[in-house]
Amino acid sequence: MDSNTASLGPAVVFGTSGAIGRALAARLAISGVYSSVWGGSRSEPVDVPPGVIPFRFDPADEASLSAISASLPAPPALVLVATGLLHDPARGIAPEKSWKALDGGAMAEVFAANTIAPALIAKHMLPLLPRDRRAVFAVLSARVGSIGDNRLGGWHSYRASKAALNMLVRNFAIELRRSHPQALAVALHPGTVDSRLSAPFQRGVAAGKLFSPDQSAGYLLSVLDRLTPEDSGGLYAWDGTCLPE
């Protein structure tokens, strides 16, 4: 991160129980750029990176989101939402290869995690962003959520939930521009990261394109550093490429 921004307020990461979320929080804490770094998880915080203030939240319980909003000592300069769901064998959730595999219950859970949870976090966090300077609200999305980039089909629930998330980010950016002209709302594609989420799907990843969580976090934070308010509302890959909607 840019060391010239050392006077920034808090950074808040939702989803630090996941590999990318934890790596993002760790890098932010090490950077020393923000006045404090807060890391939220749904479960009891474990293995919290040094310098990160842990908190618990339940995206289905808005009272928990109100509580963290009220706990922040100053307007957040950065809010990162790193929550998400691709598969959960215990609940019978897996990417569908065909429409024949669609299941309403599983689809609802994927949308709850990938679309509704970030939307409710945005509801509580966007109003807190400072109005007189640059601030960023960013969500982890996915390249497969790009409608224009879709050439393979399949993965119906995951693709659709991320596409819906991308649309919400665009909506938030339009609304945010009216009250916070220097702020950004963006979606990020982290690449294929060596994590529990991607573990069953790594076989076909090209050499050099399977990133460690820390590697991906570094790329994403560098991308955020380069974005301007004119870029608000877009979906950006780990290398800074603006992906089609």
N, C-alpha and C positions, 0 to 999 in steps of 0.2 A: 504493500500500500504506500501511497505518497506520504512521505514524512512531513511534508508541509501542511498536512491537515491535522496536526497533533492536538489542536484545540477542539476537535469534534466531540460531540456528546456520546451517549452510550450506543453500542451495537448490540442487537438482540438476534439470536439465532434460535428458531424453533425447529426441533428435530435433532437434537444432539445425541440421541441414542443411536442414530444411524451413522454409517461410516463417513459420509460426506459432511453431514451436519457437524459431527464432532471435529473433523479436520478443519472446517471453516472457522469454528469457534476457537480452536487452538491457534490457528494462524492469526486471527484477529487479536487474540490476547498477546501473542508474541510481538506483534507489530508495534504495540504501544501507541497506536494512532487514536484510539478511542478512550474516553474518560473511564469507561468500564465496559466489560463484555459479559453479556448474560446468555446462558445456554439452557434451553428448555427441553424437557423430555416428558413423555406420558408416564413412564415408569419412574421408580426411585432412581435418582441420579447415581450412576456408577462410573468410575474411572473418569471423573470430570477433569478436563485439561487445566493445568495450573493457570491461575489468573481469571478463570471463568466463574461467574456467579451462577450457581444452578437454580433452576426453578422447575416446578411441575405444572403441566397444563393438560387439559382434556379438551380437544377441539370440539367435542360434542357438548361441552359444558361452558357456555359463554361466561359464567361467573368466574371461571378460572382465567379467562382471557382478560376480563375486567380487572382482576386482581393484579396480574402482571403489569397491565397498563398503568394502574395506580401506584405500583411499586417503583417504577423507573424514576430516577432522581432528576432527569432532564429530558427534553425531547430527543428521541433517538435519531441519530444521523444515518443509521443503517439498520434495516430489518430484513433478515433472510429467513425464508420458509423452506426447510429442507425435509419436509414430511412427504410420505408417498407410499403407495402399495402397488406391487406388480403381481406377486403370487404369495399364497399362504396355503400350503398343502393341508394343514390342520383344519382349515375352514373350506377346503375344496375350491380355492381360488387359484386360477392359472390363466395365462394368456390363451385366448381362444384361437385355434387355427381355422375355424369355420364358424359360420353363423349357427350351425347345428349345436355348437357347444355353449351357446349363450344361456345364462341362467340369471333370472331377475334378482335373486338375493345376492349372488356374488357380484353382479354388476353394480348393485346399490352400494355395496361395501367399497368397491373400487372408487366409485364417484364420491362417496363420503370422505375417503382419505385423500384423494388426489384433487378434488375440485371444491367440495364444500368446506373442508377444514381450512385450506388456504384463504378461501373467501371470508370466512368468519374471523380469521386472524387479521386479515386486511381491514375488516369492519372496525376492529378495535385499535389497530395500530396506525393506519393511515392518518386519522385525525391528529395524532400526536406528533407527526413529522414537523420540523421547524418550517415556518412560512417564509423566513427571510434569508435562507441559504440553501445550498445543495443538500439533498437527502435522497436516500435510495430505499425503495421497497422492492425486493427481488424474490422470486419463487423458483424452485427447481422444477422445470418442466422436462420435456424430452423431445428429441428430434422426431420421434414417431407421432408426436402430437401435431406436427405440421401437415395440414391437409394438402398443401401444394407439393410437398415433398414425398407424399405417400405413393410408392410404386409397388408395394408388396401385399398390402391388405393384411387381414388377420389382426390378432391382438385387439379385438374390437373394443372391449371395455377400457383397456389402458389407453389406447389411442384416443378414444372419444373423450375420456375424462381429462386427458392432457390438452386436447384441442379446446375443450370447454374452459379449462384453466387459462389457456392463452387468450381466449376471448374476454374472460373476466379481467385479465391484466390490461388488455387494450381499453376496456371500459373504465377501469380504475385510472389509467393514465389520462384519459380525457377529462374525467371528473377532477382529478388531482390538479390538472393544469389550471383550473379556474381559481383555486385557492392557494396552491403551492407551486408557483410558476417555475421554481428552480428544482423541484423534486422530480424523481423518476420512478416509474413502476415498470419493471421488466421481468421477462421470463428467461430462464437460463437452461441450456442443454449442457450437462456436465461431461458428455462423452460416456463411453462404457467404462465404468469404475469397478475395480475389484472389490466387490462387496457382497453381502448376503442377498441383496436384491437381484444382482446380475449373475450370481454364481451358476445357475443352471443354464445360462445362455451365452457363455463365454467362448464356446468352441470355435465359432466362426469369426471371431474378432481378429482383424489383421495384426500382424506383428507391429509392436510399438503403439498400438491404439487401445490397449487395456491399461488404464491409468490407475495408479494408487490413489486412495482418497486424498492424501496430501497434495499429490500432483494436480489432481483435478481442482481442488480448492484453490491452489495457487493460480491456475489458469483463470478460474471464474472471478477471483478478486481482481486480477489484472484487467479483465474485460470490464468489470464495473468501474474501475478507475478511469477508463477511456471513454465511457459513455457520457453524453450530454443530455440536457432536457429534451433536445430535438429527437433523441433516440427512444424516448419514453413510449411504452406500449409494445415494443418489439420482443421477438424471441431471438436470443443470441446464443450461438454455440460457444464452446470452450475456447475456440480460437478467435473469437470476435466476429465470426461470420453472422450476418443477419439472415435468419432462415425464413423461407416463405411461409405465409399463413396457411 
